[in-house]
Amino acid sequence: MNVRNCRNCGRLFNYIAGQPICPSCKDELEKKFQQAKEFIRNNDHCTIKMVSEEVDVPESQIKQWIREERLVFSDGTAAGISCEVCGEPISTGRFCSKCKNQMMNDLNGAIKRPEEPAPIRKQTKDNPRMRFLDNR
């Protein structure tokens, strides 16, 4: 049994996996997420700062939701998130589509494809068939 203190409120709880916060704080954070999602849906060109102020959530938490691809800003909005490889501005996730494709190609090239087995040739020299000799 793994017991920890909640990072937000300090209460003890049975920690299983994920963020070290208690179930009641997780529920509260999920409510904040739903509010942020609704605010972004209703306000097309909002920024992370606007969402943070409206929902009363730190900007770092909103950026985490964007990196987890739970929140998506419209394409015209400067969400303040950039690709971790090339630095190009993106609306959600960690990487731009160009870098994702490059990584996928690199990974596909790194996988060793199984070789087809060579065809089995019949041995004509040492054929295991039975042979009879003529006794004449």
Helices and strands as residue ranges (DSSP letters): E 3-5, E 12-14, H 23-42, H 48-55, H 59-67, E 81-82, E 89-90, H 97-110
